[in-house]
Amino acid sequence: MPLNSEKEALKALIEIPATISAARVHQFGGPESIAIENIPTPMPGVGQVLVRVGAAGVGPWDGWIRSGNSVLPQPLPLTLGSDLSGTVAAVGPDVSEFKQGDAVFGVTNKRFTGAYAEYAIAESTMIALKPTSLNDIEAASVPVIAVTAWQALFDKAQLKSGQTVLIHGAAGGVGAYAVQLAKHAGAVVITTALARDVAYLKGLGADQVIDYQTERFEDVAKNVDAVIDLVGGDTQARSFSVLKHNGVMVSAVSHPDPDAASRYGVSAMFFLVDVSTDTLIAIAGLIDAGALSTNVGLVLPLDEAVRAHETLEGRLPHRGGKIVISILPSAS
């Protein structure tokens, strides 16, 4: 007997289940608003792929979406999560770059939703082939924070070999990739961090680590070409004075003061990350070449998504590293 629709035929062909488990939000709120539910398996549309999710990363933006504080419209109900790694289960129309069985990593969509599930839809322009040296848990820890670091340094600050960059919040997820990427590009890398993170950052390639609790960075870092601000507030405001004339400040957390930028004769900008296949390919190449290392922290199963968000918010202790939800074993 013929199947009733192309959707049913596709599901039968690749043995995609009719329903899947997903971490969902029906109303904005705290971690307790997350519920694990069975939902119909989504199917890819034009320019999309269906990914059998091996693991999904957990980041601050997931908490903002869950609590209703996203800068983007987030219609409810929704499935949380953006970072993912897994295996292509099906491709939609007009997708030629990927095929069933490809191991991929990246981001779901521009709203940063849908990844905390056994299967997820991803825009084909926001994923790439997974680094061969990483498993799904490691790969899911990479996309948003690594691409944010890449874009801050190279797309926005236009950092070049031989230049000096000051990175605030260097021991965090984005900061750790920024240190490695800047050093690989041949820059002199100065960072601010806690004393406990000095050895870690030196190991990533930082030339100088300033303990911001005991030293004012303005007394150490002077005439730098670029500041990468991952802290904001007073740290951002004080950073104008360390830039050379025509230097640039790039912030991933808040809008720098344009009047201060004008007074100091520098450029200053805020940006939101825009994950693309090309940047993911470049990052994957550096990872496989041994030029970038990952830092995975707590790993939890899908049914402990609430605990993942409690840890994200500091309600539970966290030893550092990216929180990752392990969902399905790799099918590749």
C-alpha positions, 0 to 999 in steps of 0.5 A: 500500500502506498504511503499517504504523504512524502513526509511518511515516505521519508520517515519510513525510508530513514526510520525516523520515529514519529515522536521524540523526547524534547525539553520544552517551555510552555511559559517563561520562568525559572529552570522549573519551567522546563518539562520533558515531553514527547512531541511529533518529530519535526521534518526539514523544510527548504534549506534545512536538515534534520539532525539526530542529536548526539549532544546539545550545548547549554549556554547563557542565551538558553537561560535568557530564552527560557526566562523570557529575556531573549532579544528575539521574539520567542513564540511559545511553546518552544524547545530549548537549545541551539548548539548541537552535534549529531548525525544528519537524518534527512535533508530538505529541498535545496540542500546539497551540501549535506547528506544522510549520515553526515556527522555535523555540528553547529546551531539550529536557527537564528532564534537559538531554539530546538536543540534539546531534543532527540531530533532537531531541525537546523538551517543548513547555513548554520552547520558544518561537518563535525571536527573528526577529532571530537565526539558529539559531547565535545563538538556540541560545546563549541559552536556559539562561543567559538564563533563569537570569539572568531567574529569579535577578533577577525570580523569586527576588530580586524585583528592582524598578526603583530597587533596587541589585544586585551581580552576581558573575561578570558577564562570564560567560554568565549574568552578561552577561544578568543585567547587561542584564536588571537594567539594562533593569528600571531597577536600579542594577547593580554587578558584579565582574569582571577588569579586562579585562572592564570595557569589555565590562560597561559596554557591557552597562549596568553602572553600576560594575565592580569589579576583584576582583583589586585591590579588595575589593567590600565596600569599594565595594558597600554596602547593596545590595538583592540579590546574584546569586552566579555564583561561590560559595565565599569570594565568596559568603560575603563577600557577606552583609555588603554586603546591606541588612537584608531583602536577598536573595542568590540563587546559581546555583552553591551553597547559601548558608549559612543561619546567615550569612543569619540573622545578617545578617537577609537571605534566601539561596537556591540554585536550579536553572533551570526553563526555560519557554515564558513566560520564553523568550517574554519574552526573545525579545521583549527580544532583538528589541527590541534590549534584549538582545545575545548573545555567541557564541564558538566555533562547531563542526560536530557531528562536532567535539563532542569538541573543543567539550567539550575547549574547554569544559573549558579543554584548548583555548584559548577566547576567550569567548562561548558555544560552539555546535554548528552542526548543520543549515542553517535549513529556515525 
